[in-house]
Amino acid sequence: MNPAIIILLQLLLAHILTDFVLQPSSLIRHKRQLKGKSWFLYIHAFLAGFLSLLFLQNLELWLTAVFIGVTHFIIDLWKLQQNKDNLKFFLLDQFLHLVIIVLAWLYIINGFDKIFPLLNNLLTDTYFLAALIGYLLIIFPTGFLIGKATQRWQEEIEISHKKNSLEAAGRYIGIFERILVLTFILTDNFSAIGFLIAAKSILRFSDKSETGARKQTEYVLIGTLMSFAITIVIGLLIRQFAF
């Protein structure tokens, strides 16, 4: 395996162990309560750097380990100062940690001078551009299009009986299913699409006891077929013109 990839995996392993495996719930609560006064916050930041150096197996990289540990402390302290501990801040926290890891990785492998050539290659690669446009299309405008196309049926269902689903759940289900379908098409796994359709049918159409269930079923079926059809067309166009 490429030595550069091994280094990146070593840094990621150190982060996963530090932030998830070696951070029990009781000590997380301790950090949240005491914030900068929590002794575990300092131990936690030390572990981030120590494990990075341990897995890299190169004492000459001690400065990189210190960089990871210090920045880990700063990021965690910033997160602890926030009033909310929700998904948004969790994802932002992890994103910042990953940025630090990538920066440390690029420093170790002397890869900063390769960033712009890599970006240039990606932005001139037909397959990458087509795939990127495809994913953006199915995530954003496709959902809007389906929502507008099925709006009259949604209004009819809301009038006939009370709403009985999670807020915006259908939109997120649609996004994830289109991502999966496009990925299956681009990776030449067409048979997996059938299993996805069957799984969704079982989950969404199993309860027929409520009044108006048939309308709900027909509405979901229309939206699902539109979602799959648009994604399949986009996927086939990418395969046709970008492969």
Number of C-alpha atoms within 10 A of each C-alpha: 5 6 9 15 12 12 20 18 15 19 26 19 14 22 24 13 14 20 18 10 10 13 14 10 10 8 16 15 12 15 21 18 12 13 19 18 12 16 13 17 23 18 12 21 22 20 23 27 25 19 20 28 23 16 15 20 13 10 11 10 14 17 13 20 24 18 16 26 22 16 19 27 20 14 16 20 17 13 18 18 12 11 7 11 12 9 9 9 14 12 11 13 16 15 12 15 20 15 11 16 23 15 15 21 22 18 12 15 13 11 12 12 9 10 11 10 10 11 11 10 12 13 12 11 12 15 16 16 14 19 19 11 14 18 18 13 16 26 20 11 11 19 21 12 14 18 14 11 14 15 13 12 16 17 10 13 18 14 10 11 13 10 11 8 8 7 9 8 9 14 15 13 12 20 18 12 22 25 16 16 26 27 18 17 21 17 10 11 12 15 10 14 19 10 11 13 15 11 11 15 15 10 9 13 15 10 11 12 8 10 11 14 15 15 15 21 17 13 18 19 16 15 19 20 12 18 21 19 14 16 26 20 13 21 22 14 14 22 17 9 10 14 11
